[in-house]
Amino acid sequence: MIKNALHISNVDGFEHAARATLYLELEKERSVAANAADEAMTVFLRLQEEKASIETEAKMNFKRESWYQLTIIVYMDPKDVMWWQRI
């Protein structure tokens, strides 16, 4: 009977240690996953900022080019404007 009690006690101790080890591993995996998610969000936000910057630059270039072309048309000789409209 005492032998069985000691055996059960050893089994309980082993199960408790195994469970504690599994919880530690789980916590490590959660930490790694949280860090990966933070890094992914950082990259995502940086890419969003880059995209917004590129879009703004493209709009400015388009406006600048449009004004440049309009200026050329306004200052063209009327004969050249007629030729340009036929193209």
VMD Tcl script that builds the backbone (N, CA, C; Angstrom):
set m [mol new atoms 261]
animate dup $m
set s [atomselect $m all]
$s set {name element resname resid chain x y z} {
  {N N MET 1 A 0.819 -1.190 0.000}
  {CA C MET 1 A 0.000 0.000 0.000}
  {C C MET 1 A 0.869 1.262 0.000}
  {N N ILE 2 A 1.891 1.281 0.856}
  {CA C ILE 2 A 2.791 2.433 0.921}
  {C C ILE 2 A 3.555 2.542 -0.390}
  {N N LYS 3 A 3.917 1.379 -0.925}
  {CA C LYS 3 A 4.631 1.376 -2.192}
  {C C LYS 3 A 3.771 2.006 -3.292}
  {N N ASN 4 A 2.481 1.670 -3.329}
  {CA C ASN 4 A 1.562 2.247 -4.307}
  {C C ASN 4 A 1.424 3.751 -4.101}
  {N N ALA 5 A 1.368 4.199 -2.869}
  {CA C ALA 5 A 1.248 5.631 -2.570}
  {C C ALA 5 A 2.489 6.382 -3.042}
  {N N LEU 6 A 3.663 5.790 -2.817}
  {CA C LEU 6 A 4.901 6.421 -3.288}
  {C C LEU 6 A 4.939 6.466 -4.813}
  {N N HIS 7 A 4.498 5.383 -5.419}
  {CA C HIS 7 A 4.459 5.329 -6.886}
  {C C HIS 7 A 3.515 6.401 -7.442}
  {N N ILE 8 A 2.347 6.530 -6.848}
  {CA C ILE 8 A 1.381 7.550 -7.282}
  {C C ILE 8 A 1.958 8.940 -7.059}
  {N N SER 9 A 2.641 9.120 -5.951}
  {CA C SER 9 A 3.259 10.413 -5.649}
  {C C SER 9 A 4.328 10.748 -6.689}
  {N N ASN 10 A 5.137 9.753 -7.056}
  {CA C ASN 10 A 6.157 9.965 -8.083}
  {C C ASN 10 A 5.531 10.290 -9.436}
  {N N VAL 11 A 4.468 9.598 -9.768}
  {CA C VAL 11 A 3.769 9.841 -11.037}
  {C C VAL 11 A 3.192 11.248 -11.041}
  {N N ASP 12 A 2.565 11.655 -9.928}
  {CA C ASP 12 A 2.013 13.012 -9.839}
  {C C ASP 12 A 3.110 14.063 -9.974}
  {N N GLY 13 A 4.242 13.801 -9.334}
  {CA C GLY 13 A 5.370 14.740 -9.430}
  {C C GLY 13 A 5.891 14.838 -10.859}
  {N N PHE 14 A 5.986 13.696 -11.516}
  {CA C PHE 14 A 6.447 13.677 -12.903}
  {C C PHE 14 A 5.464 14.409 -13.808}
  {N N GLU 15 A 4.168 14.156 -13.636}
  {CA C GLU 15 A 3.158 14.825 -14.449}
  {C C GLU 15 A 3.176 16.333 -14.229}
  {N N HIS 16 A 3.357 16.722 -12.983}
  {CA C HIS 16 A 3.411 18.156 -12.663}
  {C C HIS 16 A 4.625 18.813 -13.337}
  {N N ALA 17 A 5.762 18.139 -13.269}
  {CA C ALA 17 A 6.977 18.672 -13.903}
  {C C ALA 17 A 6.811 18.736 -15.419}
  {N N ALA 18 A 6.209 17.681 -15.981}
  {CA C ALA 18 A 5.997 17.658 -17.434}
  {C C ALA 18 A 5.040 18.772 -17.853}
  {N N ARG 19 A 3.979 18.963 -17.075}
  {CA C ARG 19 A 3.013 20.027 -17.363}
  {C C ARG 19 A 3.679 21.405 -17.270}
  {N N ALA 20 A 4.500 21.597 -16.252}
  {CA C ALA 20 A 5.202 22.878 -16.085}
  {C C ALA 20 A 6.137 23.140 -17.260}
  {N N THR 21 A 6.823 22.101 -17.716}
  {CA C THR 21 A 7.710 22.239 -18.875}
  {C C THR 21 A 6.919 22.618 -20.120}
  {N N LEU 22 A 5.782 21.985 -20.314}
  {CA C LEU 22 A 4.944 22.303 -21.474}
  {C C LEU 22 A 4.432 23.745 -21.422}
  {N N TYR 23 A 4.052 24.203 -20.236}
  {CA C TYR 23 A 3.601 25.596 -20.094}
  {C C TYR 23 A 4.722 26.582 -20.417}
  {N N LEU 24 A 5.944 26.259 -19.982}
  {CA C LEU 24 A 7.084 27.127 -20.299}
  {C C LEU 24 A 7.324 27.179 -21.815}
  {N N GLU 25 A 7.266 26.024 -22.457}
  {CA C GLU 25 A 7.441 25.991 -23.912}
  {C C GLU 25 A 6.338 26.772 -24.611}
  {N N LEU 26 A 5.122 26.620 -24.127}
  {CA C LEU 26 A 3.997 27.355 -24.705}
  {C C LEU 26 A 4.195 28.860 -24.548}
  {N N GLU 27 A 4.651 29.294 -23.387}
  {CA C GLU 27 A 4.900 30.726 -23.153}
  {C C GLU 27 A 5.982 31.247 -24.085}
  {N N LYS 28 A 7.039 30.444 -24.299}
  {CA C LYS 28 A 8.110 30.843 -25.229}
  {C C LYS 28 A 7.545 30.999 -26.643}
  {N N GLU 29 A 6.715 30.047 -27.071}
  {CA C GLU 29 A 6.121 30.120 -28.411}
  {C C GLU 29 A 5.206 31.330 -28.540}
  {N N ARG 30 A 4.448 31.620 -27.496}
  {CA C ARG 30 A 3.587 32.805 -27.521}
  {C C ARG 30 A 4.421 34.075 -27.650}
  {N N SER 31 A 5.515 34.111 -26.916}
  {CA C SER 31 A 6.394 35.282 -26.962}
  {C C SER 31 A 6.993 35.458 -28.358}
  {N N VAL 32 A 7.446 34.358 -28.943}
  {CA C VAL 32 A 8.015 34.408 -30.298}
  {C C VAL 32 A 6.951 34.870 -31.293}
  {N N ALA 33 A 5.749 34.346 -31.166}
  {CA C ALA 33 A 4.660 34.736 -32.071}
  {C C ALA 33 A 4.312 36.211 -31.907}
  {N N ALA 34 A 4.285 36.691 -30.677}
  {CA C ALA 34 A 3.978 38.108 -30.432}
  {C C ALA 34 A 5.062 38.999 -31.031}
  {N N ASN 35 A 6.318 38.609 -30.879}
  {CA C ASN 35 A 7.412 39.389 -31.467}
  {C C ASN 35 A 7.318 39.399 -32.989}
  {N N ALA 36 A 6.995 38.259 -33.577}
  {CA C ALA 36 A 6.857 38.177 -35.037}
  {C C ALA 36 A 5.708 39.064 -35.510}
  {N N ALA 37 A 4.615 39.067 -34.767}
  {CA C ALA 37 A 3.474 39.919 -35.130}
  {C C ALA 37 A 3.848 41.392 -35.023}
  {N N ASP 38 A 4.599 41.763 -33.995}
  {CA C ASP 38 A 5.050 43.153 -33.853}
  {C C ASP 38 A 5.950 43.561 -35.008}
  {N N GLU 39 A 6.873 42.679 -35.374}
  {CA C GLU 39 A 7.768 42.975 -36.497}
  {C C GLU 39 A 6.989 43.091 -37.799}
  {N N ALA 40 A 6.023 42.208 -38.018}
  {CA C ALA 40 A 5.209 42.251 -39.241}
  {C C ALA 40 A 4.417 43.558 -39.300}
  {N N MET 41 A 3.860 43.981 -38.173}
  {CA C MET 41 A 3.098 45.235 -38.137}
  {C C MET 41 A 4.012 46.424 -38.421}
  {N N THR 42 A 5.226 46.386 -37.893}
  {CA C THR 42 A 6.182 47.460 -38.145}
  {C C THR 42 A 6.501 47.558 -39.638}
  {N N VAL 43 A 6.740 46.418 -40.269}
  {CA C VAL 43 A 7.025 46.398 -41.714}
  {C C VAL 43 A 5.811 46.895 -42.489}
  {N N PHE 44 A 4.625 46.437 -42.117}
  {CA C PHE 44 A 3.388 46.840 -42.788}
  {C C PHE 44 A 3.198 48.356 -42.712}
  {N N LEU 45 A 3.393 48.932 -41.532}
  {CA C LEU 45 A 3.225 50.380 -41.374}
  {C C LEU 45 A 4.275 51.154 -42.170}
  {N N ARG 46 A 5.510 50.639 -42.199}
  {CA C ARG 46 A 6.568 51.300 -42.979}
  {C C ARG 46 A 6.221 51.262 -44.462}
  {N N LEU 47 A 5.716 50.133 -44.937}
  {CA C LEU 47 A 5.339 50.025 -46.347}
  {C C LEU 47 A 4.163 50.932 -46.682}
  {N N GLN 48 A 3.219 51.079 -45.751}
  {CA C GLN 48 A 2.104 52.002 -45.971}
  {C C GLN 48 A 2.611 53.435 -46.105}
  {N N GLU 49 A 3.559 53.814 -45.250}
  {CA C GLU 49 A 4.124 55.163 -45.323}
  {C C GLU 49 A 4.854 55.376 -46.648}
  {N N GLU 50 A 5.634 54.372 -47.067}
  {CA C GLU 50 A 6.349 54.469 -48.346}
  {C C GLU 50 A 5.363 54.604 -49.502}
  {N N LYS 51 A 4.292 53.825 -49.466}
  {CA C LYS 51 A 3.284 53.872 -50.524}
  {C C LYS 51 A 2.649 55.262 -50.583}
  {N N ALA 52 A 2.291 55.812 -49.432}
  {CA C ALA 52 A 1.683 57.145 -49.395}
  {C C ALA 52 A 2.654 58.185 -49.937}
  {N N SER 53 A 3.909 58.059 -49.598}
  {CA C SER 53 A 4.921 58.998 -50.088}
  {C C SER 53 A 5.070 58.910 -51.607}
  {N N ILE 54 A 5.094 57.697 -52.125}
  {CA C ILE 54 A 5.223 57.502 -53.575}
  {C C ILE 54 A 3.993 58.037 -54.303}
  {N N GLU 55 A 2.804 57.793 -53.734}
  {CA C GLU 55 A 1.577 58.305 -54.351}
  {C C GLU 55 A 1.583 59.830 -54.373}
  {N N THR 56 A 1.997 60.444 -53.280}
  {CA C THR 56 A 2.057 61.910 -53.222}
  {C C THR 56 A 3.040 62.441 -54.257}
  {N N GLU 57 A 4.203 61.811 -54.348}
  {CA C GLU 57 A 5.206 62.240 -55.325}
  {C C GLU 57 A 4.682 62.078 -56.751}
  {N N ALA 58 A 3.986 60.979 -57.022}
  {CA C ALA 58 A 3.439 60.745 -58.364}
  {C C ALA 58 A 2.394 61.800 -58.714}
  {N N LYS 59 A 1.547 62.154 -57.750}
  {CA C LYS 59 A 0.539 63.195 -57.999}
  {C C LYS 59 A 1.195 64.534 -58.277}
  {N N MET 60 A 2.232 64.847 -57.506}
  {CA C MET 60 A 2.933 66.123 -57.726}
  {C C MET 60 A 3.592 66.145 -59.103}
  {N N ASN 61 A 4.219 65.037 -59.493}
  {CA C ASN 61 A 4.853 64.959 -60.813}
  {C C ASN 61 A 3.818 65.076 -61.921}
  {N N PHE 62 A 2.664 64.438 -61.737}
  {CA C PHE 62 A 1.603 64.528 -62.735}
  {C C PHE 62 A 1.131 65.966 -62.878}
  {N N LYS 63 A 0.901 66.655 -61.747}
  {CA C LYS 63 A 0.461 68.050 -61.802}
  {C C LYS 63 A 1.523 68.923 -62.462}
  {N N ARG 64 A 2.784 68.693 -62.096}
  {CA C ARG 64 A 3.872 69.484 -62.665}
  {C C ARG 64 A 3.942 69.275 -64.177}
  {N N GLU 65 A 3.838 68.008 -64.605}
  {CA C GLU 65 A 3.885 67.708 -66.036}
  {C C GLU 65 A 2.673 68.295 -66.753}
  {N N SER 66 A 1.510 68.238 -66.129}
  {CA C SER 66 A 0.303 68.809 -66.732}
  {C C SER 66 A 0.453 70.309 -66.911}
  {N N TRP 67 A 0.957 70.987 -65.895}
  {CA C TRP 67 A 1.162 72.429 -66.004}
  {C C TRP 67 A 2.203 72.751 -67.070}
  {N N TYR 68 A 3.237 71.936 -67.150}
  {CA C TYR 68 A 4.267 72.144 -68.159}
  {C C TYR 68 A 3.664 72.022 -69.560}
  {N N GLN 69 A 2.879 70.993 -69.799}
  {CA C GLN 69 A 2.264 70.803 -71.110}
  {C C GLN 69 A 1.267 71.921 -71.417}
  {N N LEU 70 A 0.502 72.339 -70.416}
  {CA C LEU 70 A -0.441 73.435 -70.611}
  {C C LEU 70 A 0.285 74.725 -70.972}
  {N N THR 71 A 1.401 74.962 -70.295}
  {CA C THR 71 A 2.195 76.161 -70.587}
  {C C THR 71 A 2.701 76.125 -72.024}
  {N N ILE 72 A 3.161 74.976 -72.470}
  {CA C ILE 72 A 3.636 74.856 -73.856}
  {C C ILE 72 A 2.497 75.159 -74.823}
  {N N ILE 73 A 1.318 74.617 -74.561}
  {CA C ILE 73 A 0.180 74.829 -75.452}
  {C C ILE 73 A -0.210 76.305 -75.488}
  {N N VAL 74 A -0.218 76.944 -74.314}
  {CA C VAL 74 A -0.623 78.349 -74.249}
  {C C VAL 74 A 0.338 79.231 -75.036}
  {N N TYR 75 A 1.619 78.934 -74.975}
  {CA C TYR 75 A 2.607 79.780 -75.634}
  {C C TYR 75 A 2.964 79.331 -77.038}
  {N N MET 76 A 2.265 78.349 -77.566}
  {CA C MET 76 A 2.546 77.895 -78.924}
  {C C MET 76 A 1.956 78.872 -79.944}
  {N N ASP 77 A 2.561 78.851 -81.065}
  {CA C ASP 77 A 2.037 79.617 -82.192}
  {C C ASP 77 A 0.710 78.964 -82.596}
  {N N PRO 78 A -0.324 79.725 -82.891}
  {CA C PRO 78 A -1.635 79.146 -83.246}
  {C C PRO 78 A -1.540 78.105 -84.352}
  {N N LYS 79 A -0.645 78.282 -85.304}
  {CA C LYS 79 A -0.498 77.287 -86.371}
  {C C LYS 79 A -0.023 75.955 -85.799}
  {N N ASP 80 A 0.870 76.030 -84.811}
  {CA C ASP 80 A 1.367 74.815 -84.181}
  {C C ASP 80 A 0.274 74.134 -83.358}
  {N N VAL 81 A -0.575 74.931 -82.739}
  {CA C VAL 81 A -1.674 74.376 -81.933}
  {C C VAL 81 A -2.602 73.600 -82.853}
  {N N MET 82 A -2.904 74.141 -84.021}
  {CA C MET 82 A -3.787 73.448 -84.947}
  {C C MET 82 A -3.150 72.118 -85.370}
  {N N TRP 83 A -1.848 72.142 -85.625}
  {CA C TRP 83 A -1.145 70.906 -86.007}
  {C C TRP 83 A -1.179 69.897 -84.867}
  {N N TRP 84 A -0.982 70.396 -83.644}
  {CA C TRP 84 A -0.945 69.530 -82.463}
  {C C TRP 84 A -2.316 68.884 -82.216}
  {N N GLN 85 A -3.386 69.598 -82.507}
  {CA C GLN 85 A -4.730 69.062 -82.262}
  {C C GLN 85 A -5.067 67.968 -83.249}
  {N N ARG 86 A -4.437 67.950 -84.417}
  {CA C ARG 86 A -4.731 66.917 -85.409}
  {C C ARG 86 A -4.088 65.581 -85.066}
  {N N ILE 87 A -3.152 65.577 -84.166}
  {CA C ILE 87 A -2.435 64.334 -83.839}
  {C C ILE 87 A -3.273 63.429 -82.989}
}
mol reanalyze $m
mol bondsrecalc $m
mol representation Tube
mol addrep $m
